[in-house]
Each structure stands twice: as C-alpha cells, then as structure tokens.
Amino acid sequence: MPKSVSIPISLIVTVFNRADYLPLTLDSILTQTSPDFELLIWDDGSTDNSLAIAQDYAHRDSRIRVIAAPHQGIAPSLKGAIASTTFPYLG
C-alpha cells in the first residue's frame, strides 16, 4: 500500500469584527487530520475581541500566525495575507 504524502498548505482566515464566530472557525481548522499547514489569521483592524482571540490561539499552536493590520477591506486584506504565506499552496 502506498504511503500518503502530506503537502504543506497555507490556510488564510481574514477577520473583521467576527469575535463571535472566530473560535468555532479556528477549532474546526485545528481538528483537521493533516497536520502540515500554517494558518495565517489576518485581522483587518477589528474593534471587537477578534485580535485577542486570534493571538490566544497563536500562543497555543505554533502553526498559527496573526497579522494585525489597519482596516482596508476584503480585497487588500486577502492580497496582504496571500503575500504573507510561506507554503506553496493556499486554502
């Protein structure tokens, strides 16, 4: 039986004032079976507790990085997040 190969992937979550949904989102990502990923959380200038939640998860799991940026909107946030990833594939 051939051995499965794990391909590293960069996962991106952009967030702006979604503290109510962020823990559920991050818990779902962290329960995935493939461990070979980085999770980049791009906080787009949230004024709620989103950034603190993201930073708490990053302190607990070394695969998570958080970037806090001023509010720019979805397109510039995605562009910045993609440019900040390190793995060859995106999710």
DSSP file (Angstrom, degrees, kcal/mol; ACC not computed):
  #  RESIDUE AA STRUCTURE BP1 BP2  ACC     N-H-->O    O-->H-N    N-H-->O    O-->H-N    TCO  KAPPA ALPHA  PHI   PSI    X-CA   Y-CA   Z-CA
    1    1 A M              0   0    0      0, 0.0     2,-0.0     0, 0.0     0, 0.0   0.000 360.0 360.0 360.0 128.3    0.0    0.0    0.0
    2    2 A P        -     0   0    0      0, 0.0     2,-0.3     0, 0.0     0, 0.0  -0.344 360.0-116.4 -67.8 146.0    1.5    3.4   -1.0
    3    3 A K        -     0   0    0      1,-0.1     2,-0.2    -2,-0.0     0, 0.0  -0.624  30.3-116.7 -79.9 137.4    2.3    5.8    1.8
    4    4 A S        -     0   0    0     -2,-0.3     2,-0.5     1,-0.0    -1,-0.1  -0.510  24.2-138.4 -76.2 145.4    0.3    9.0    1.7
    5    5 A V        -     0   0    0     -2,-0.2     2,-0.6     2,-0.0    -1,-0.0  -0.887   7.4-140.6-107.1 131.4    2.2   12.2    1.1
    6    6 A S        -     0   0    0     -2,-0.5    28,-0.0    29,-0.0    -2,-0.0  -0.808  12.8-156.8 -92.7 125.3    1.4   15.3    3.1
    7    7 A I        -     0   0    0     -2,-0.6     2,-0.1    81,-0.0    29,-0.1  -0.894  21.8-120.4-102.7 124.6    1.6   18.5    1.1
    8    8 A P        -     0   0    0      0, 0.0    81,-0.6     0, 0.0     2,-0.4  -0.395  35.5-173.8 -66.3 138.7    2.1   21.7    3.1
    9    9 A I  E     -ab  37  89A   0     27,-1.2    29,-2.0    79,-0.1     2,-0.6  -0.982  23.0-135.5-135.3 144.0   -0.6   24.2    2.7
   10   10 A S  E     -ab  38  90A   0     79,-3.4    81,-2.1    -2,-0.4     2,-0.4  -0.892  21.0-159.9 -97.8 122.9   -1.2   27.8    3.9
   11   11 A L  E     -a   39   0A   0     27,-3.3    29,-3.3    -2,-0.6     2,-0.4  -0.862   5.8-157.1-102.4 138.2   -4.6   28.4    5.2
   12   12 A I  E     -a   40   0A   0     -2,-0.4     2,-0.4    27,-0.2    29,-0.2  -0.956  14.1-179.8-120.7 131.8   -5.9   32.0    5.4
   13   13 A V  E     -a   41   0A   0     27,-2.6    29,-2.7    -2,-0.4     2,-0.4  -0.977   9.6-165.0-126.0 116.9   -8.6   33.4    7.6
   14   14 A T  E     -a   42   0A   0     -2,-0.4     2,-0.4    27,-0.2    29,-0.2  -0.834  13.6-173.0 -97.7 142.3   -9.3   37.1    7.3
   15   15 A V  E     +a   43   0A   0     27,-2.6    29,-3.0    -2,-0.4     2,-0.3  -0.997  21.9 173.9-141.3 137.6  -11.4   38.6   10.1
   16   16 A F  S    S-     0   0    0     -2,-0.4    27,-0.1    27,-0.2    29,-0.1  -0.864  81.6 -28.4-141.6 105.9  -13.0   41.9   10.8
   17   17 A N  S    S+     0   0    0     -2,-0.3     3,-0.1     1,-0.1    26,-0.0   0.929  92.6 128.7  55.1  53.9  -15.2   42.1   13.9
   18   18 A R    >>  +     0   0    0      1,-0.1     4,-2.0     2,-0.1     3,-1.4  -0.162  12.8 137.0-126.5  38.5  -16.1   38.4   14.0
   19   19 A A  T 34 S+     0   0    0      1,-0.3    -1,-0.1     2,-0.2    -2,-0.0   0.815  70.2  59.9 -56.9 -32.8  -15.2   37.5   17.6
   20   20 A D  T 34 S+     0   0    0      1,-0.2    -1,-0.3     2,-0.1     4,-0.2   0.796 116.9  30.5 -67.0 -27.4  -18.5   35.5   18.0
   21   21 A Y  T <> S+     0   0    0     -3,-1.4     4,-2.0     2,-0.1    -2,-0.2   0.639  98.5  83.4-105.6 -19.0  -17.5   33.2   15.1
   22   22 A L  H  X S+     0   0    0     -4,-2.0     4,-2.8     1,-0.2     5,-0.3   0.891  87.5  51.8 -61.8 -45.8  -13.7   33.1   15.2
   23   23 A P  H  > S+     0   0    0      0, 0.0     4,-2.8     0, 0.0    -1,-0.2   0.921 111.6  48.1 -58.4 -42.2  -13.3   30.4   17.9
   24   24 A L  H  > S+     0   0    0     -4,-0.2     4,-1.9     2,-0.2    -2,-0.2   0.905 112.7  49.0 -63.0 -41.5  -15.6   28.0   16.1
   25   25 A T  H  X S+     0   0    0     -4,-2.0     4,-2.0     2,-0.2    -1,-0.2   0.942 114.7  43.7 -61.8 -49.1  -13.8   28.6   12.8
   26   26 A L  H  X S+     0   0    0     -4,-2.8     4,-2.5     1,-0.2    -2,-0.2   0.888 111.6  53.1 -68.6 -39.4  -10.3   28.1   14.4
   27   27 A D  H  X S+     0   0    0     -4,-2.8     4,-0.9    -5,-0.3    -1,-0.2   0.900 108.7  51.4 -61.1 -39.4  -11.4   25.0   16.3
   28   28 A S  H >< S+     0   0    0     -4,-1.9     3,-0.6    -5,-0.2     4,-0.2   0.918 110.9  47.0 -64.1 -43.8  -12.7   23.5   13.1
   29   29 A I  H >< S+     0   0    0     -4,-2.0     3,-1.6     1,-0.2    -2,-0.2   0.920 110.0  53.4 -63.4 -43.1   -9.4   24.1   11.3
   30   30 A L  H 3< S+     0   0    0     -4,-2.5    -1,-0.2     1,-0.3    -2,-0.2   0.628 100.8  61.0 -72.3 -12.4   -7.3   22.7   14.1
   31   31 A T  T << S+     0   0    0     -4,-0.9    -1,-0.3    -3,-0.6    -2,-0.2   0.434  77.2 118.8 -91.7   1.1   -9.3   19.4   14.2
   32   32 A Q    <   -     0   0    0     -3,-1.6    -3,-0.0    -4,-0.2    -4,-0.0  -0.303  69.0-129.3 -64.3 152.9   -8.3   18.6   10.6
   33   33 A T  S    S+     0   0    0      2,-0.0    -1,-0.1     1,-0.0    -3,-0.0   0.752  86.8  81.2 -80.4 -24.6   -6.3   15.4   10.2
   34   34 A S        -     0   0    0      1,-0.1    -2,-0.1     2,-0.0    -1,-0.0  -0.735  56.9-172.5 -85.3 118.8   -3.5   16.8    8.2
   35   35 A P        +     0   0    0      0, 0.0     2,-1.6     0, 0.0    -1,-0.1   0.559  58.6  95.6 -87.3  -6.7   -1.0   18.5   10.5
   36   36 A D        +     0   0    0    -29,-0.1   -27,-1.2     2,-0.0     2,-0.3  -0.544  63.6  96.9 -92.0  76.3    1.2   20.0    7.8
   37   37 A F  E     -a    9   0A   0     -2,-1.6     2,-0.4   -29,-0.2   -27,-0.2  -0.982  58.9-137.7-150.2 160.1   -0.2   23.5    7.4
   38   38 A E  E     -a   10   0A   0    -29,-2.0   -27,-3.3    -2,-0.3     2,-0.6  -0.960  18.1-149.7-114.3 144.2    0.3   27.1    8.5
   39   39 A L  E     -ac  11  64A   0     24,-2.9    26,-2.9    -2,-0.4     2,-0.6  -0.959   9.0-165.5-115.2 115.7   -2.7   29.1    9.5
   40   40 A L  E     -ac  12  65A   0    -29,-3.3   -27,-2.6    -2,-0.6     2,-0.7  -0.898   1.3-164.6-102.7 117.5   -2.5   32.8    8.8
   41   41 A I  E     -ac  13  66A   0     24,-3.1    26,-2.7    -2,-0.6     2,-0.7  -0.908   3.9-163.8-102.7 117.3   -5.1   34.9   10.6
   42   42 A W  E     -ac  14  67A   0    -29,-2.7   -27,-2.6    -2,-0.7     2,-0.7  -0.891   4.2-157.1-104.3 109.8   -5.2   38.4    9.1
   43   43 A D  E     -ac  15  68A   0     24,-3.0    26,-2.8    -2,-0.7     2,-1.2  -0.796   4.5-153.9 -89.8 118.6   -7.1   40.8   11.4
   44   44 A D  E     - c   0  69A   0    -29,-3.0    29,-0.2    -2,-0.7    28,-0.1  -0.365  64.9 -64.9 -92.3  54.6   -8.4   43.7    9.3
   45   45 A G  S    S-     0   0    0     -2,-1.2    26,-0.2    24,-0.8    -1,-0.1   0.848  71.6-169.4  73.2  35.0   -8.5   46.3   12.1
   46   46 A S        -     0   0    0    -31,-0.3    -1,-0.1     1,-0.1     5,-0.0  -0.221  19.1-161.9 -57.9 145.8  -11.2   44.7   14.2
   47   47 A T  S    S+     0   0    0      4,-0.0    -1,-0.1     3,-0.0     2,-0.1   0.356  72.6  65.8-109.0   1.0  -12.6   46.8   17.0
   48   48 A D  S    S-     0   0    0      0, 0.0     3,-0.4     0, 0.0     4,-0.2  -0.060 111.7 -73.4 -99.8-152.7  -14.0   43.8   18.9
   49   49 A N  S  > S+     0   0    0      1,-0.2     4,-2.2     2,-0.1     5,-0.2   0.256  95.9 108.6 -91.8  10.6  -12.2   41.0   20.6
   50   50 A S  H  > S+     0   0    0      1,-0.2     4,-2.5     2,-0.2    -1,-0.2   0.902  77.4  49.0 -57.8 -46.1  -11.2   39.2   17.3
   51   51 A L  H  > S+     0   0    0     -3,-0.4     4,-2.6     1,-0.2    -1,-0.2   0.915 111.0  49.7 -63.5 -43.2   -7.5   40.1   17.5
   52   52 A A  H  > S+     0   0    0     -4,-0.2     4,-2.1     2,-0.2    -1,-0.2   0.891 111.3  49.7 -63.0 -39.7   -7.1   38.9   21.1
   53   53 A I  H  X S+     0   0    0     -4,-2.2     4,-2.1     2,-0.2    -2,-0.2   0.941 111.7  48.3 -63.4 -47.4   -8.9   35.6   20.3
   54   54 A A  H  X S+     0   0    0     -4,-2.5     4,-2.2     1,-0.2    -2,-0.2   0.915 111.8  49.4 -60.1 -44.1   -6.5   35.1   17.3
   55   55 A Q  H  X S+     0   0    0     -4,-2.6     4,-1.9     1,-0.2    -1,-0.2   0.869 107.7  54.7 -64.9 -36.8   -3.5   35.9   19.4
   56   56 A D  H  X S+     0   0    0     -4,-2.1     4,-1.1     2,-0.2    -1,-0.2   0.927 109.7  46.6 -62.1 -44.9   -4.6   33.5   22.1
   57   57 A Y  H  X S+     0   0    0     -4,-2.1     4,-1.3     1,-0.2     3,-0.4   0.894 109.8  54.6 -63.7 -39.5   -4.9   30.6   19.5
   58   58 A A  H  < S+     0   0    0     -4,-2.2     6,-0.2     1,-0.2    -1,-0.2   0.852 105.0  53.4 -64.4 -34.1   -1.4   31.6   18.1
   59   59 A H  H  < S+     0   0    0     -4,-1.9    -1,-0.2     1,-0.2    -2,-0.2   0.795 112.3  45.8 -68.9 -26.6    0.1   31.3   21.6
   60   60 A R  H  < S+     0   0    0     -4,-1.1     2,-0.4    -3,-0.4    -2,-0.2   0.666 118.5  37.8 -90.3 -18.0   -1.3   27.8   21.9
   61   61 A D    ><  -     0   0    0     -4,-1.3     3,-1.8    -3,-0.1    -1,-0.2  -0.961  62.8-153.8-141.6 118.7   -0.4   26.4   18.4
   62   62 A S  T 3  S+     0   0    0     -2,-0.4    -1,-0.1     1,-0.3    -4,-0.1   0.604  92.0  69.8 -69.3 -11.3    2.9   27.2   16.6
   63   63 A R  T 3  S+     0   0    0    -25,-0.1   -24,-2.9     2,-0.0     2,-0.4   0.583  86.7  85.3 -79.3  -8.6    1.3   26.6   13.2
   64   64 A I  E <   -c   39   0A   0     -3,-1.8     2,-0.4    -6,-0.2   -24,-0.2  -0.805  54.3-178.3-101.8 131.5   -0.8   29.8   13.7
   65   65 A R  E     -c   40   0A   0    -26,-2.9   -24,-3.1    -2,-0.4     2,-0.4  -0.961  10.7-154.3-122.1 146.2    0.5   33.3   12.8
   66   66 A V  E     -c   41   0A   0     -2,-0.4     2,-0.5   -26,-0.2   -24,-0.2  -0.971   6.4-168.9-122.4 133.1   -1.5   36.5   13.3
   67   67 A I  E     -c   42   0A   0    -26,-2.7   -24,-3.0    -2,-0.4     2,-0.6  -0.988   8.5-157.2-120.0 123.6   -1.1   39.7   11.4
   68   68 A A  E     +c   43   0A   0     -2,-0.5   -24,-0.2   -26,-0.2   -26,-0.1  -0.892  23.0 170.7-100.3 118.9   -2.9   42.8   12.8
   69   69 A A  E     -c   44   0A   0    -26,-2.8   -24,-0.8    -2,-0.6   -23,-0.1  -0.847  38.6 -95.5-124.2 158.6   -3.4   45.4   10.0
   70   70 A P        -     0   0    0      0, 0.0     2,-0.2     0, 0.0   -25,-0.2  -0.398  61.9 -79.8 -67.1 154.9   -5.4   48.6    9.8
   71   71 A H        +     0   0    0    -26,-0.2   -26,-0.1     1,-0.2   -27,-0.1  -0.383  65.6 149.6 -62.5 124.2   -8.8   48.2    8.3
   72   72 A Q        -     0   0    0      1,-0.2    -1,-0.2    -2,-0.2     3,-0.1   0.520  52.5-107.8-128.6 -18.8   -8.5   48.0    4.5
   73   73 A G     >  -     0   0    0    -29,-0.2     4,-1.7     1,-0.1    -1,-0.2  -0.358  44.6 -63.8 101.3 170.4  -11.4   45.9    3.3
   74   74 A I  H  > S+     0   0    0      2,-0.2     4,-2.8     1,-0.2     5,-0.2   0.892 124.2  51.2 -66.7 -45.8  -11.5   42.3    2.0
   75   75 A A  H  > S+     0   0    0      1,-0.2     4,-2.3     2,-0.2    -1,-0.2   0.953 114.7  40.9 -64.3 -51.0   -9.6   42.6   -1.3
   76   76 A P  H  > S+     0   0    0      0, 0.0     4,-2.5     0, 0.0    -1,-0.2   0.868 115.2  54.4 -63.4 -33.0   -6.5   44.3    0.2
   77   77 A S  H  X S+     0   0    0     -4,-1.7     4,-2.7     2,-0.2    -2,-0.2   0.940 110.0  45.1 -64.6 -46.8   -6.7   42.0    3.2
   78   78 A L  H  X S+     0   0    0     -4,-2.8     4,-2.8     2,-0.2     5,-0.2   0.908 112.9  51.2 -62.8 -41.7   -6.6   38.9    1.1
   79   79 A K  H  X S+     0   0    0     -4,-2.3     4,-2.0    -5,-0.2    -2,-0.2   0.928 113.2  45.1 -61.9 -45.2   -3.8   40.3   -1.1
   80   80 A G  H  X S+     0   0    0     -4,-2.5     4,-0.9     2,-0.2    -2,-0.2   0.899 113.7  49.7 -65.0 -41.2   -1.7   41.1    2.0
   81   81 A A  H >< S+     0   0    0     -4,-2.7     3,-0.7     2,-0.2     4,-0.5   0.927 110.4  49.3 -64.9 -45.4   -2.5   37.7    3.6
   82   82 A I  H >< S+     0   0    0     -4,-2.8     3,-1.3     1,-0.3    -1,-0.2   0.909 109.3  52.7 -60.6 -42.1   -1.6   35.8    0.5
   83   83 A A  H 3< S+     0   0    0     -4,-2.0    -1,-0.3     1,-0.2    -2,-0.2   0.723 107.5  54.3 -65.9 -20.3    1.7   37.7    0.2
   84   84 A S  T << S+     0   0    0     -4,-0.9    -1,-0.2    -3,-0.7    -2,-0.2   0.459  85.4 104.1 -94.7  -2.6    2.5   36.7    3.8
   85   85 A T    <   -     0   0    0     -3,-1.3     5,-0.0    -4,-0.5   -75,-0.0  -0.356  51.2-162.4 -78.7 162.2    2.1   33.0    3.4
   86   86 A T        +     0   0    0      3,-0.1    -1,-0.1    -2,-0.1    -4,-0.0   0.580  61.1  82.3-120.0 -15.9    5.1   30.6    3.3
   87   87 A F  S    S-     0   0    0      2,-0.2   -77,-0.1     1,-0.1   -78,-0.1  -0.583  79.3-121.3 -93.6 157.6    3.8   27.4    1.8
   88   88 A P  S    S+     0   0    0      0, 0.0     2,-0.3     0, 0.0   -79,-0.1   0.676  91.2  56.1 -74.7 -16.7    3.3   26.8   -1.9
   89   89 A Y  E    S-b    9   0A   0    -81,-0.6   -79,-3.4   -78,-0.0     2,-0.3  -0.892  70.0-148.0-119.7 148.9   -0.5   26.0   -1.8
   90   90 A L  E      b   10   0A   0     -2,-0.3   -79,-0.2   -81,-0.2    -8,-0.0  -0.835 360.0 360.0-115.3 149.8   -3.4   28.1   -0.4
   91   91 A G              0   0    0    -81,-2.1   -80,-0.2    -2,-0.3    -1,-0.1   0.287 360.0 360.0-142.6 360.0   -6.6   27.2    1.2
